[in-house]
Amino acid sequence: MALKTLKQKIKYRISRSKDSVFLIRDFADLSDPAQVSRALRSLEKQEKIQRISRGVYAKAKKSPLTGDTITVKPISSLAKDALKKLGVEVVTTTGFDKYNQGETNQIPLGRQVAVKNSRVSRKFEYKGRKVTYEYR
């Protein structure tokens, strides 16, 4: 299959990848960041990917229940994957630690991400669901 346009190349690479989160720099070998960003925005309009943060995109699929476009993973999992790609150390939250040790029977909400030894100013959001940080 001859891939001619940058958008086709990016779409092909996303479809073949096991990753669910993509940064603009993942496609730096194809073209300059401005062109890659335009191609990613075009794919977002076609609902092939969804933007979850500045320069961070996630694979998307159609929901079997509603028919809407949704991400392939929950926003907290996508945020963890993106932070790992950005070089931030992600650990388990205090709520999950307490639940796993049997100290509480309350299941954590799950939209909190714990990071170790760093401050993160990046915001992750998808359809009104925001990720918060716990600094450990």
C-alpha positions as CSV (number, residue, x, y, z in Angstrom):
1,M,0.0,0.0,0.0
2,A,1.5,3.3,-1.1
3,L,1.0,5.9,1.6
4,K,1.1,9.3,-0.1
5,T,0.0,12.0,2.4
6,L,1.3,12.7,5.9
7,K,-2.2,12.1,7.3
8,Q,-2.3,8.6,5.7
9,K,1.1,7.8,7.1
10,I,0.1,8.9,10.6
11,K,-3.2,7.1,10.4
12,Y,-1.4,3.9,9.4
13,R,1.2,4.2,12.1
14,I,-1.6,4.7,14.7
15,S,-3.6,1.8,13.5
16,R,-0.6,-0.5,13.7
17,S,0.7,0.6,17.0
18,K,0.0,-1.1,20.3
19,D,0.2,2.2,22.1
20,S,-3.0,4.0,22.9
21,V,-1.5,7.5,23.5
22,F,0.6,9.5,21.0
23,L,2.6,12.6,21.3
24,I,3.5,14.9,18.4
25,R,7.1,13.9,18.8
26,D,6.2,10.3,18.0
27,F,5.8,11.4,14.4
28,A,8.9,13.7,14.2
29,D,10.5,11.4,11.7
30,L,7.7,12.0,9.2
31,S,7.6,15.8,9.1
32,D,8.0,19.0,11.1
33,P,5.8,19.5,14.3
34,A,3.5,22.0,12.7
35,Q,2.5,19.7,9.8
36,V,2.2,16.7,12.1
37,S,-0.1,18.8,14.4
38,R,-2.3,19.8,11.5
39,A,-2.6,16.2,10.3
40,L,-3.5,15.0,13.9
41,R,-6.2,17.7,14.1
42,S,-7.6,16.5,10.8
43,L,-7.7,12.9,12.1
44,E,-9.4,14.2,15.3
45,K,-12.1,15.8,13.1
46,Q,-12.6,12.4,11.4
47,E,-12.9,10.9,14.9
48,K,-10.0,8.5,14.5
49,I,-8.2,10.0,17.5
50,Q,-9.2,12.2,20.4
51,R,-7.1,15.0,22.0
52,I,-6.7,14.6,25.7
53,S,-4.0,17.3,26.3
54,R,-1.9,19.8,24.5
55,G,0.1,17.7,22.0
56,V,-1.3,14.4,23.3
57,Y,-3.8,12.3,21.4
58,A,-5.4,8.9,22.1
59,K,-6.8,6.2,19.9
60,A,-10.6,6.4,19.5
61,K,-13.4,4.0,18.7
62,K,-17.2,4.0,18.3
63,S,-19.1,3.1,21.4
64,P,-21.2,0.0,20.9
65,L,-23.8,1.4,23.2
66,T,-24.3,5.0,22.1
67,G,-22.5,5.2,18.8
68,D,-20.4,8.2,20.0
69,T,-16.7,8.3,19.6
70,I,-14.8,7.4,22.8
71,T,-11.2,6.7,23.8
72,V,-10.0,3.1,23.9
73,K,-9.1,3.4,27.6
74,P,-10.3,5.4,30.5
75,I,-8.8,8.9,30.8
76,S,-6.8,8.0,33.9
77,S,-5.0,5.1,32.1
78,L,-4.4,7.4,29.1
79,A,-2.9,10.0,31.4
80,K,-0.6,7.5,33.0
81,D,0.6,6.2,29.7
82,A,1.2,9.8,28.4
83,L,3.1,10.8,31.6
84,K,5.3,7.7,31.3
85,K,6.1,8.7,27.7
86,L,6.9,12.2,28.9
87,G,9.4,10.8,31.5
88,V,7.4,11.3,34.7
89,E,7.4,8.5,37.2
90,V,3.9,7.3,37.9
91,V,3.1,5.3,41.1
92,T,-0.1,4.0,42.8
93,T,-2.3,6.5,44.7
94,T,-2.7,6.4,48.4
95,G,-6.4,5.4,48.0
96,F,-5.5,2.4,45.9
97,D,-2.7,1.5,48.4
98,K,-5.2,1.6,51.3
99,Y,-7.8,-0.4,49.4
100,N,-5.2,-3.1,48.3
101,Q,-3.9,-3.4,51.9
102,G,-7.5,-3.9,53.2
103,E,-7.5,-0.7,55.3
104,T,-10.6,0.5,53.6
105,N,-13.4,-0.9,51.5
106,Q,-14.0,2.2,49.5
107,I,-13.0,1.8,45.9
108,P,-11.1,4.9,44.7
109,L,-12.7,7.0,41.9
110,G,-9.8,6.4,39.7
111,R,-9.3,9.8,38.0
112,Q,-6.3,10.6,40.3
113,V,-2.8,9.9,39.2
114,A,0.1,9.8,41.6
115,V,3.5,11.0,40.5
116,K,6.8,10.7,42.3
117,N,9.4,13.4,42.7
118,S,8.0,15.8,40.2
119,R,5.4,18.5,39.7
120,V,3.2,18.2,36.7
121,S,1.3,21.2,35.2
122,R,-0.1,19.3,32.2
123,K,-3.9,19.0,32.2
124,F,-5.6,15.8,30.9
125,E,-9.3,16.0,30.1
126,Y,-11.8,14.2,28.0
127,K,-15.5,15.0,27.8
128,G,-15.5,16.9,31.1
129,R,-13.5,14.2,33.0
130,K,-10.3,15.7,34.4
131,V,-7.3,14.0,35.9
132,T,-6.0,15.3,39.2
133,Y,-2.5,14.6,40.6
134,E,-1.3,13.3,43.9
135,Y,2.3,14.2,44.6
136,R,4.3,11.6,46.5
